[in-house]
């Protein structure tokens, strides 16, 4: 074999001295013969490992391989020279790896693109946060993070798609905030799901409701059947919800086809999905589910059946309930009498009643509450000689059973979405919260309000605020339709003005202020203008409260104007005239 005649290679390590444009040699010249340079095989690996071992153990214990006659004091330098030379050689001789298979192209999204102004606004909302204010004060700038959900909802309502360049930031925002995920993933559309498959941190988009963009059409029976049989649990839940929303009967048939083979925890989620489109057609399936092995499945099936007043289950519960609650005909005035159950038999437990009460609760009162809650409300007027809900609720209840009975009626009214009973149990908004005709807490009143039409709900809460102020109204405001219709918006503004005049600190109303920023109609900004000025502080007011109120109202006004600008950009592509050119900057603080 012919010997190589390739000339030796000379490598010079140089540095550039400070202030000098020309490199200066700082290390000795190393002359290496190609025959001495190992190829990129085991020898190459062995040489590098020798250098690493020498560096770890120290050159005095493991001298590096170098030119003969290297002095002991020069060994550290020789090690660095060899490492530098070997690193350059390894990089220069790196062979390219095999090309990766390119991903499938992103699917097309036929929706229309955002107007330019709205696209810029989305970038600002995704990247922006209200700057932290000194001493914990929020300042007068809008909280952009709280406005993002409204922007997403409106953009989806208008049928826009997210810009391709904004998809990573949108998915990051949805990853950080679960409340944003439904709207963010809807805006991201099929391209967002395509991108999520390429990044493990965005895999949440492929689970549950987030996978809705990749679900087959409810009418595509073959694709639906294939995903139902082979899909992940989260995909199956999303699929059942989609089919149920489009065709309740088809959704029920899909669930029934595999019901007996499902796990208990899966059956619970699946049966709960029947709330959407619940009707008498579901009764037979739910009645069978009352015999399920899982107690939670039985309880959910019973709850759904109790929302069907004409069901056989509702009839059984009504028959039990009216034997426990009736009218005392011997009393001087009509009085409700209560005889709670003495046992919770097997038939009652099969119908979903839980025999063991929670800690601190009596057995009989626990059983009574479950019976009355599950009984159809239509069974009570005949039981009380034709009286309507308001008359029944107004009747006295003997033996201190009133609170227990009324609380069960409240739960029944919410479950059965009965507005007439809800009105009766709510009573007049002028009545103090703790002494209402049928409620013991504001949380119960809020649930009852949710069954009323939006306009009636807003009017009731406005009257409540006028009578009791804002301190008791936070939970009630949370169930009102957005934006707040009149007279609710005006009642909130008037109550805030009264609190400001009284010299109260605004952070006592921070929760209501936050709701007002998101829920007041943007047109209310003009009404609030006069409240942004710093008021004169009287001697009996809290020190500094005036400045805080001025700042809070400035933030409220600037937020409402920003919401108006956002809406204009999405509706017309042009900012509204009242939005200060659509900029995010807020008026300066006091």
C-alpha positions in Angstrom: 0.0 0.0 0.0 1.4 3.4 -1.0 2.4 5.7 1.8 0.6 9.0 2.1 2.6 12.0 0.9 0.2 14.6 2.4 2.3 17.4 4.0 2.1 18.1 7.7 -0.5 20.6 8.9 0.5 23.6 11.0 -2.0 25.0 13.5 -1.3 28.3 15.2 -3.5 29.4 18.2 -3.8 33.2 18.3 -5.6 35.9 20.2 -6.1 39.6 19.6 -4.4 41.9 22.0 -6.6 44.7 23.5 -6.5 47.8 21.2 -4.9 45.9 18.4 -6.5 45.0 15.1 -4.0 42.3 14.3 -4.0 38.9 15.9 -1.0 38.1 18.1 0.3 34.5 18.6 0.0 33.5 22.2 0.7 29.8 22.0 3.4 27.7 20.5 3.1 26.4 17.0 2.0 22.8 16.9 2.9 20.8 13.8 0.8 17.7 13.3 1.2 15.0 10.7 -2.0 13.7 9.1 -0.8 10.2 10.0 -0.9 11.3 13.7 -4.4 12.6 13.5 -6.9 9.8 14.3 -9.9 9.4 12.1 -13.5 9.9 13.3 -13.7 6.4 14.8 -12.7 4.8 18.1 -9.3 6.3 18.0 -10.8 9.8 17.8 -13.0 9.0 20.8 -10.1 7.6 22.8 -7.9 10.7 22.3 -10.7 13.0 23.5 -11.4 10.8 26.5 -7.6 10.9 27.4 -7.8 14.7 27.3 -10.9 14.8 29.5 -9.3 12.4 32.0 -6.1 14.5 32.2 -8.2 17.6 32.8 -10.2 16.0 35.5 -7.3 14.3 37.4 -4.8 17.1 36.8 -1.8 17.2 34.5 0.6 16.3 37.4 -1.2 13.0 37.9 -2.1 12.3 34.3 0.2 14.2 31.9 -1.4 14.8 28.5 0.1 13.2 25.4 2.2 15.9 23.8 5.5 16.6 22.1 8.5 14.8 23.7 10.5 17.0 26.0 7.6 19.1 27.2 8.6 20.6 30.6 6.4 19.8 33.6 5.4 23.5 34.0 4.2 23.6 30.4 1.8 20.6 30.8 -1.4 22.7 31.5 -0.7 24.8 28.5 0.0 21.7 26.4 -3.4 20.2 27.6 -5.3 23.4 26.5 -3.4 23.5 23.2 -4.3 19.8 22.5 -8.0 20.3 23.5 -8.3 23.4 21.3 -6.7 21.7 18.4 -8.8 18.6 18.8 -12.0 20.6 19.1 -11.4 22.4 15.9 -10.5 19.2 14.1 -13.7 17.4 15.4 -15.9 20.3 14.3 -14.3 20.6 10.9 -14.6 16.9 10.3 -18.2 16.5 11.5 -20.3 14.5 9.0 -23.9 15.7 8.4 -26.6 13.5 9.9 -29.5 12.0 8.0 -32.2 14.5 7.1 -35.3 14.4 9.3 -38.6 13.7 7.7 -40.4 17.1 7.3 -43.7 17.5 9.1 -46.9 17.4 7.1 -48.0 20.8 5.9 -50.2 22.9 8.1 -53.9 22.6 7.2 -55.8 25.4 5.6 -58.0 27.6 7.8 -60.7 29.1 5.7 -61.7 31.8 8.2 -61.0 35.4 7.4 -57.8 37.1 8.8 -57.9 39.7 11.5 -58.0 43.4 10.5 -54.5 44.9 10.9 -55.5 47.0 14.0 -57.0 44.0 15.7 -53.9 41.9 14.9 -51.7 44.5 16.6 -54.1 44.6 19.5 -53.9 40.8 20.0 -50.1 41.1 20.1 -50.3 43.8 22.8 -52.8 41.8 24.9 -50.7 38.6 24.7 -47.5 40.4 25.6 -48.8 43.2 27.8 -49.3 43.4 31.5 -50.3 46.4 33.6 -47.0 47.8 35.0 -46.7 47.3 38.8 -47.5 50.4 40.8 -45.6 51.6 43.9 -46.9 50.4 47.3 -49.0 47.8 45.7 -51.3 50.2 43.9 -52.7 49.0 40.5 -52.4 52.4 38.9 -54.6 53.9 36.2 -53.6 51.6 33.4 -56.0 48.8 32.2 -55.2 45.3 33.2 -54.6 43.7 29.8 -54.7 40.2 31.1 -58.3 40.6 32.2 -59.3 42.0 28.8 -57.9 39.1 26.8 -60.9 36.7 27.4 -63.3 39.3 26.1 -61.2 40.0 23.0 -61.0 36.3 22.2 -64.7 35.8 22.7 -65.6 38.7 20.3 -63.0 37.6 17.7 -64.4 34.1 17.7 -68.0 35.5 17.5 -66.9 37.4 14.4 -65.4 34.3 12.8 -61.7 35.5 12.6 -58.6 33.2 12.7 -55.4 33.8 14.5 -52.4 35.1 12.6 -49.9 32.4 11.9 -47.1 34.4 13.6 -49.2 34.8 16.7 -50.0 31.1 17.3 -47.0 30.4 19.6 -47.8 33.3 21.9 -51.5 32.3 21.8 -50.7 28.7 22.8 -48.4 29.9 25.5 -51.1 32.1 27.0 -53.6 29.2 26.9 -51.1 26.9 28.5 -50.6 29.4 31.4 -54.3 30.1 31.9 -56.9 27.3 31.7 -59.8 29.8 31.6 -58.4 31.0 28.2 -58.1 27.6 26.6 -61.6 27.1 25.0 -61.6 30.5 23.3 -57.8 30.6 22.5 -57.9 27.2 20.9 -61.0 28.1 18.9 -59.2 31.1 17.5 -56.0 29.1 16.9 -58.1 26.6 14.8 -56.7 23.7 12.9 -53.3 25.3 12.5 -53.0 25.7 16.2 -53.6 22.0 16.7 -51.1 21.2 14.0 -48.5 23.3 15.8 -49.4 21.9 19.2 -48.5 18.4 17.9 -44.9 19.6 17.3 -44.3 20.9 20.9 -44.8 18.8 24.0 -45.5 21.9 26.1 -48.7 22.5 24.0 -50.0 19.0 24.1 -52.9 20.2 26.4 -54.5 21.5 23.2 -55.0 18.0 22.0 -56.9 16.9 25.1 -60.5 17.3 26.0 -62.4 20.2 24.5 -59.2 21.5 23.0 -59.3 18.6 20.5 -62.6 19.8 19.2 -60.9 21.1 16.0 -59.7 17.6 15.1 -63.0 15.8 15.8 -64.9 14.3 12.9 -68.2 15.8 11.9 -71.1 14.4 14.0 -72.8 13.2 10.9 -69.7 11.2 9.7 -70.8 7.9 11.3 -67.8 5.8 10.3 -65.3 8.4 11.6 -67.3 8.9 14.8 -67.4 5.2 15.4 -63.7 4.8 14.8 -62.7 7.5 17.2 -65.2 6.3 19.8 -63.7 2.8 19.7 -60.1 3.8 19.4 -59.6 7.3 20.8 -58.2 8.5 24.1 -60.6 9.1 26.9 -60.4 12.9 26.5 -61.1 12.6 22.8 -64.1 10.4 23.5 -65.5 12.9 26.0 -65.1 15.7 23.5 -66.6 13.5 20.8 -69.6 12.6 22.9 -70.3 16.2 23.7 -70.1 17.2 20.1 -72.4 14.4 18.9 -74.8 15.1 21.7 -75.0 18.8 20.9 -75.8 18.0 17.2 -78.1 15.0 17.7 -79.0 14.0 21.3 -80.4 10.7 20.3 -77.3 9.8 18.3 -75.1 10.7 21.3 -77.2 8.5 23.6 -77.0 5.6 21.2 -73.2 6.0 21.0 -72.8 6.0 24.7 -75.2 3.0 25.2 -73.2 0.9 22.6 -70.2 0.6 24.9 -71.7 1.5 28.4 -71.3 -1.9 30.0 -67.6 -2.1 29.1 -66.6 1.4 30.4 -64.7 2.0 33.6 -66.6 3.5 36.5 -64.7 6.8 36.4 -65.3 7.0 32.7 -69.0 6.2 33.1 -69.4 9.1 35.5 -68.0 11.6 32.9 -70.1 10.1 30.1 -73.4 10.1 32.0 -72.8 13.7 33.1 -72.5 14.7 29.4 -76.2 13.9 29.0 -77.1 17.2 30.7 -76.8 18.7 27.2 -80.1 18.1 25.4 -81.6 16.2 28.4 -85.1 15.0 27.5 -87.6 12.3 28.2 -85.8 10.1 25.6 -83.0 9.7 28.1 -85.2 8.4 30.9 -84.8 4.7 30.1 -81.0 4.8 30.0 -80.8 6.9 33.2 -83.2 4.6 35.0 -81.0 1.7 34.2 -78.0 3.7 35.4 -79.6 3.9 38.8 -78.5 0.3 39.3 -74.8 1.1 38.4 -72.1 -0.3 40.6 -70.6 3.2 41.1 -72.4 5.4 43.8 -71.3 8.5 41.9 -72.9 7.3 38.7 -76.1 6.4 40.5 -76.2 9.9 42.1 -75.6 11.7 38.8 -78.3 9.6 37.1 -80.7 10.4 39.9 -79.9 14.1 39.6 -80.6 14.1 35.9 -83.9 12.2 36.3 -85.1 14.6 38.9 -84.7 17.4 36.3 -87.4 15.4 34.3 -90.6 16.1 36.2 -92.6 13.6 34.2 -90.2 10.7 34.8 -91.1 7.6 36.8 -88.2 8.5 39.1 -89.7 12.0 39.8 -93.0 10.3 40.6 -91.4 8.0 43.1 -89.6 10.9 44.8 -92.8 13.0 44.9 -94.7 10.1 46.5 -92.1 9.9 49.2 -91.7 13.6 49.7 -95.4 14.4 50.2 -95.7 11.8 52.9 -93.1 13.8 54.8 -94.3 17.4 54.2 -98.0 18.5 54.5 -100.4 21.0 55.9 -101.6 20.9 59.5 -105.3 21.3 59.3 -105.8 21.4 63.1 -103.8 24.6 63.6 -105.5 28.0 63.9 -103.6 29.2 60.8 -102.3 27.1 57.9 -98.9 25.6 59.0 -96.5 23.3 57.2 -95.7 20.2 59.2 -92.7 18.0 58.6 -92.1 14.3 59.5 -88.7 13.4 58.3 -88.0 9.8 57.1 -87.1 7.3 59.9 -84.9 5.2 57.6 -83.2 5.2 54.2 -84.3 1.9 52.8 -82.8 -0.1 49.8 -85.2 1.4 47.3 -84.4 5.0 48.4 -80.7 4.2 48.1 -81.2 2.8 44.6 -82.9 6.0 43.7 -79.7 7.9 44.6 -80.2 8.9 48.2 -77.0 8.8 50.2 -77.6 7.0 53.5 -74.7 8.4 55.5 -74.9 12.1 56.3 -71.8 14.4 56.4 -70.2 15.2 59.7 -72.4 17.4 61.9 -75.6 16.6 60.1 -78.5 14.6 61.4 -79.6 11.5 59.5 -83.3 12.4 59.2 -82.8 15.9 58.1 -80.2 14.7 55.6 -82.7 12.2 54.1 -85.5 14.8 54.1 -83.4 17.3 52.2 -82.5 14.8 49.5 -86.1 13.7 49.0 -87.5 17.3 48.7 -84.7 18.3 46.5 -85.3 15.5 44.0 -89.1 15.7 44.1 -90.7 17.7 41.2 -91.9 21.1 42.4 -95.2 20.6 40.6 -96.2 18.1 43.4 -96.5 20.8 46.0 -99.4 23.1 44.9 -101.9 20.1 45.0 -100.4 19.1 48.4 -101.1 22.6 49.8 -104.7 22.9 48.4 -103.9 24.7 45.2 -101.6 27.4 46.7 -98.9 28.8 44.4 -95.2 29.0 45.1 -95.3 32.4 46.8 -98.1 31.4 49.1 -96.4 28.1 50.0 -93.1 29.7 50.8 -94.9 32.3 53.0 -96.5 29.6 55.2 -95.0 29.1 58.6 -93.2 25.8 59.2 -93.5 23.9 62.5 -90.8 22.6 64.7 -87.9 24.6 63.2 -87.9 22.7 59.9 -88.2 25.9 57.9 -84.6 26.4 57.0 -84.1 22.8 56.0 -87.3 22.7 53.9 -86.7 26.0 52.1 -83.0 25.1 51.4 -84.2 21.9 49.7 -86.8 23.8 47.7 -84.0 26.2 46.6 -81.9 23.4 45.3 -84.9 21.9 43.5 -85.7 25.2 41.8 -82.2 25.6 40.6 -82.0 22.0 39.4 -85.4 22.1 37.6 -84.8 25.7 36.3 -88.2 26.8 37.8 -88.4 30.6 37.6 -91.7 30.8 39.5 -90.3 29.0 42.5 -87.1 31.0 42.3 -89.0 34.3 42.4 -90.9 33.1 45.5 -87.8 31.9 47.3 -85.8 35.0 46.4 -88.5 37.4 47.7 -88.2 41.1 47.5 -84.7 42.5 47.0 -85.3 45.0 49.8 -85.5 42.2 52.4 -82.1 41.8 54.2 -80.1 38.9 52.9 -80.2 36.8 56.1 -84.0 37.1 56.4 -85.3 36.3 53.0 -88.3 34.1 52.6 -86.5 31.0 51.4 -82.7 31.6 51.4 -80.1 31.5 54.0 -77.1 32.9 52.0 -76.2 35.1 49.1 -74.8 32.1 47.3 -78.3 30.5 47.3 -79.8 33.8 46.0 -77.2 33.9 43.2 -78.1 30.4 42.1 -81.8 31.2 42.1 -81.2 34.4 40.1 -79.5 32.3 37.4 -82.9 30.8 36.6 -84.5 34.1 35.8 -84.5 35.9 32.4 -81.4 38.3 32.1 -83.5 41.5 32.2 -85.4 40.5 35.3 -82.1 39.3 36.9 -80.4 42.6 36.3 -83.4 44.6 37.7 -83.5 42.5 40.8 -79.8 43.0 41.5 -80.1 46.7 40.8 -82.9 47.0 43.4 -80.8 44.9 45.9 -77.8 47.3 45.5 -80.0 50.3 45.9 -81.3 48.9 49.2 -78.1 47.3 50.6 -75.1 48.8 48.8 -72.3 46.9 47.1 -70.7 45.1 50.0 -73.3 42.2 49.8 -73.8 42.2 46.0 -70.5 40.7 44.6 -71.9 37.2 44.2 -75.1 38.5 42.8 -73.3 40.6 40.2 -71.4 37.5 39.0 -74.5 35.8 37.6 -75.8 38.9 35.6 -75.5 39.0 31.9 -72.6 41.0 30.4 -72.6 43.9 29.6 -74.7 44.9 32.5 -78.1 46.2 31.3 -79.7 49.2 32.8 -80.7 49.8 35.5 -77.9 47.6 36.9 -75.0 49.6 35.4 -76.3 52.8 36.8 -77.0 51.3 40.2 -73.4 50.1 40.4 -72.0 53.5 39.4 -74.2 55.3 41.9 -73.2 52.9 44.7 -69.5 53.4 43.9 -70.0 57.2 44.0 -71.8 57.0 47.4 -68.9 54.9 48.8 -66.4 57.5 47.4 -68.3 60.4 49.0 -68.4 58.5 52.3 -64.6 58.4 52.4 -64.3 54.6 52.3 -61.1 53.1 50.9 -61.6 51.8 47.3 -59.8 48.5 47.9 -62.8 47.5 50.0 -64.6 47.5 46.7 -61.8 46.1 44.5 -63.8 43.0 43.6 -66.7 45.1 42.4 -64.3 47.5 40.6 -62.7 44.5 38.8 -66.2 43.3 37.7 -67.2 46.8 36.6 -64.1 47.0 34.3 -65.1 43.8 32.6 -68.9 44.1 32.7 -70.0 47.7 32.5 -71.1 48.8 29.1 -68.3 50.9 27.4 -70.8 53.8 27.0 -70.7 54.3 30.8 -67.2 55.9 30.4 -68.9 59.3 29.8 -70.9 59.0 33.0 -67.8 58.2 35.0 -65.7 61.1 33.7 -66.7 63.4 36.5 -65.6 60.8 39.1 -62.0 60.7 37.9 -61.0 64.0 39.6 -59.4 63.9 43.0 -62.1 64.9 45.6 -61.4 67.3 48.5 -60.9 65.2 51.6 -62.9 66.0 54.6 -61.5 65.6 58.1 -63.6 62.6 58.9 -62.6 60.6 55.8 -59.8 58.0 55.5 -56.5 59.7 54.7 -55.5 59.4 51.1 -58.8 57.7 50.0 -59.5 60.5 47.6 -56.4 59.8 45.5 -57.0 56.1 45.5 -60.6 56.6 44.3 -59.5 59.0 41.6 -57.0 56.5 40.3 -59.5 53.6 40.5 -62.0 55.6 38.4 -59.4 56.6 35.9 -58.5 53.0 35.4 -62.2 52.1 35.1 -62.7 54.8 32.4 -59.6 53.9 30.5 -60.5 50.2 30.5 -64.0 50.9 29.2 -62.5 53.1 26.4 -60.1 50.3 25.6 -62.9 47.8 25.4 -64.7 50.2 23.0 -61.6 50.4 20.8 -61.2 46.6 20.8 -64.7 46.1 19.7 -64.4 48.8 17.0 -61.3 47.2 15.6 -62.9 43.8 15.4 -66.2 45.0 14.0 -64.9 47.6 11.5 -61.2 47.4 11.5 -61.0 51.0 12.7 -60.7 52.3 16.3 -63.6 54.2 17.8 -63.3 58.0 18.1 -63.7 57.8 21.8 -60.6 55.5 22.3 -57.9 58.1 22.1 -56.6 56.7 18.8 -56.9 53.1 20.1 -53.7 53.4 22.2 -53.3 51.3 25.3 -52.0 54.2 27.4 -54.2 55.3 30.2 -54.6 58.9 31.6 -51.9 59.8 34.0 -52.5 59.2 37.7 -53.2 61.9 40.2 
